[in-house]
Amino acid sequence: MYKKILLCGAVALIVPFMATGCELKKSSSQGNKEVNVGEQAFKVYNVKYLDKDVTPGKKFDYKDLDTTEKPKITTTTGCALYGMDHVYTYKDIEIVTNIDDTDKSETVYSVYFITDKVATPEGIKIGSTVDELVQALGDNYDEFNGTYTFTGQGVYITIQTKKNVVT
């Protein structure tokens, strides 16, 4: 069984590691910033994979990714939204999209980091310590049984740890 990091939209399930930013050798990430909603500031999380914006809530077409790696594509019943989902599994990352019934376009719902070769723009990845996690993302989080949740604008990061190490 492999470990995963998940990047999700506002409606998401808690899994081993949810995040919304990643970097690979061939990818780049936008700097995360804060926006104010009422009196509360929320961090804006972004994720790019192979220079394609795969932030939850964005439209997605796997053919736009510049990669020689063909993803394993699975179609499944939509979990938290409606209709059907596509799951695109690559070696280091998995992208889940919801399929719009009317025009068949796809919107990113969640992104899982599978290996330690992907990281958030802040540098958090599988194997990072809890101290590194809090230093990078701040102390505005909820923690329960080793699961840390950081809330952003429309997206949140949930990171599961074991023995103070990101899993």
C-alpha positions as CSV (number, residue, x, y, z in Angstrom):
1,M,0.0,0.0,0.0
2,Y,1.4,3.4,-0.9
3,K,0.9,6.7,0.9
4,K,-1.0,9.6,-0.5
5,I,-1.2,13.4,-0.2
6,L,-4.5,14.9,-1.2
7,L,-5.4,18.3,-2.6
8,C,-9.1,19.0,-2.3
9,G,-11.8,21.5,-3.0
10,A,-14.1,22.8,-0.3
11,V,-16.0,19.5,-0.2
12,A,-13.4,16.9,0.6
13,L,-12.8,13.7,2.5
14,I,-10.0,13.4,5.1
15,V,-7.3,11.1,3.9
16,P,-3.6,10.7,4.6
17,F,-2.4,14.0,3.2
18,M,-4.5,16.6,1.5
19,A,-2.7,19.7,0.1
20,T,-3.0,22.2,-2.6
21,G,0.4,22.9,-4.0
22,C,3.0,20.7,-5.6
23,E,6.3,20.9,-7.3
24,L,8.1,18.3,-9.3
25,K,11.3,18.8,-11.3
26,K,9.2,19.6,-14.4
27,S,6.5,21.6,-12.5
28,S,6.2,25.0,-11.0
29,S,4.0,26.5,-8.4
30,Q,2.4,29.8,-7.8
31,G,3.2,31.5,-4.5
32,N,0.4,31.1,-2.1
33,K,-1.1,34.3,-0.7
34,E,-3.8,35.4,1.7
35,V,-7.2,36.9,0.9
36,N,-9.7,38.4,3.4
37,V,-13.3,37.1,3.5
38,G,-15.1,39.3,6.0
39,E,-12.8,39.7,8.9
40,Q,-11.0,36.4,8.5
41,A,-7.9,35.9,6.3
42,F,-7.7,32.7,4.3
43,K,-4.6,31.4,2.5
44,V,-5.0,30.7,-1.2
45,Y,-3.5,27.4,-2.2
46,N,-2.5,26.6,-5.7
47,V,-1.1,23.5,-7.4
48,K,0.6,23.0,-10.7
49,Y,1.6,19.7,-12.2
50,L,3.9,19.7,-15.2
51,D,3.1,23.5,-15.6
52,K,-0.7,22.8,-15.8
53,D,-2.9,24.4,-13.1
54,V,-4.6,21.5,-11.3
55,T,-5.9,23.4,-8.4
56,P,-9.3,22.0,-7.2
57,G,-12.1,24.0,-8.8
58,K,-10.2,24.5,-12.1
59,K,-11.1,22.9,-15.5
60,F,-8.9,19.9,-16.5
61,D,-8.0,18.0,-19.6
62,Y,-5.3,15.4,-19.1
63,K,-4.3,15.8,-22.7
64,D,-3.0,19.2,-21.8
65,L,-0.3,17.7,-19.6
66,D,3.1,17.6,-21.3
67,T,4.1,14.1,-20.2
68,T,5.2,10.9,-21.9
69,E,3.7,9.0,-19.0
70,K,0.2,7.8,-19.8
71,P,-2.1,7.9,-16.7
72,K,-4.2,5.0,-15.5
73,I,-7.7,6.4,-16.0
74,T,-10.6,5.1,-13.9
75,T,-14.2,6.2,-14.0
76,T,-16.2,6.0,-10.8
77,T,-19.4,7.3,-9.4
78,G,-19.0,10.8,-8.0
79,C,-18.2,10.7,-4.3
80,A,-19.0,14.1,-2.8
81,L,-20.4,15.9,-5.8
82,Y,-22.7,14.3,-8.3
83,G,-22.5,12.3,-11.6
84,M,-19.2,10.6,-12.5
85,D,-15.6,11.1,-11.6
86,H,-12.4,10.4,-13.5
87,V,-9.3,9.4,-11.6
88,Y,-6.0,10.0,-13.4
89,T,-3.2,8.1,-11.7
90,Y,0.4,8.9,-12.5
91,K,3.6,7.6,-10.9
92,D,3.8,10.5,-8.3
93,I,0.4,12.1,-8.3
94,E,-3.3,11.3,-8.7
95,I,-5.9,13.8,-10.0
96,V,-9.6,13.3,-9.4
97,T,-12.0,15.3,-11.6
98,N,-15.8,15.5,-11.6
99,I,-17.4,15.2,-15.1
100,D,-20.0,17.8,-16.0
101,D,-23.0,15.9,-17.4
102,T,-24.0,18.8,-19.8
103,D,-20.8,19.5,-21.6
104,K,-18.6,16.6,-20.5
105,S,-15.9,19.1,-19.2
106,E,-14.0,18.1,-16.1
107,T,-13.3,20.0,-13.0
108,V,-10.5,19.1,-10.5
109,Y,-12.0,17.9,-7.3
110,S,-8.9,16.6,-5.5
111,V,-5.2,15.9,-6.0
112,Y,-3.3,13.2,-4.1
113,F,0.5,13.2,-3.6
114,I,1.6,9.6,-3.9
115,T,5.3,9.9,-3.4
116,D,7.8,12.2,-1.8
117,K,8.8,13.6,-5.2
118,V,5.9,16.1,-5.0
119,A,5.6,18.9,-2.5
120,T,3.5,21.9,-1.6
121,P,4.9,25.3,-2.7
122,E,6.0,25.6,0.9
123,G,8.1,22.4,0.6
124,I,6.0,20.0,2.6
125,K,6.0,16.5,1.4
126,I,5.8,12.9,2.6
127,G,8.6,12.5,5.1
128,S,8.5,16.2,6.4
129,T,8.4,16.6,10.2
130,V,5.5,18.2,12.1
131,D,7.9,21.0,13.1
132,E,8.6,21.7,9.4
133,L,4.9,21.5,8.6
134,V,4.0,24.1,11.3
135,Q,6.9,26.3,10.3
136,A,5.9,26.3,6.7
137,L,2.1,26.5,7.0
138,G,1.7,28.4,10.3
139,D,0.0,27.6,13.6
140,N,-3.6,28.2,12.4
141,Y,-4.7,24.6,12.2
142,D,-6.9,22.0,13.7
143,E,-5.3,18.8,14.9
144,F,-7.0,15.5,15.8
145,N,-5.1,12.2,16.2
146,G,-2.1,13.4,14.2
147,T,-4.2,14.8,11.4
148,Y,-3.6,18.6,10.7
149,T,-6.1,20.6,8.8
150,F,-5.2,24.1,7.4
151,T,-8.2,26.0,5.8
152,G,-7.7,28.1,2.7
153,Q,-9.9,30.0,0.3
154,G,-12.2,27.3,-1.1
155,V,-9.5,24.7,-0.6
156,Y,-8.0,23.1,2.5
157,I,-5.0,21.0,3.3
158,T,-5.3,18.0,5.5
159,I,-2.0,16.3,6.4
160,Q,-1.8,13.0,8.3
161,T,1.2,12.3,10.4
162,K,2.5,9.3,12.3
163,K,5.2,9.7,15.0
164,N,5.5,13.4,14.0
165,V,6.3,12.6,10.4
166,V,4.0,13.4,7.4
167,T,2.7,10.2,5.9
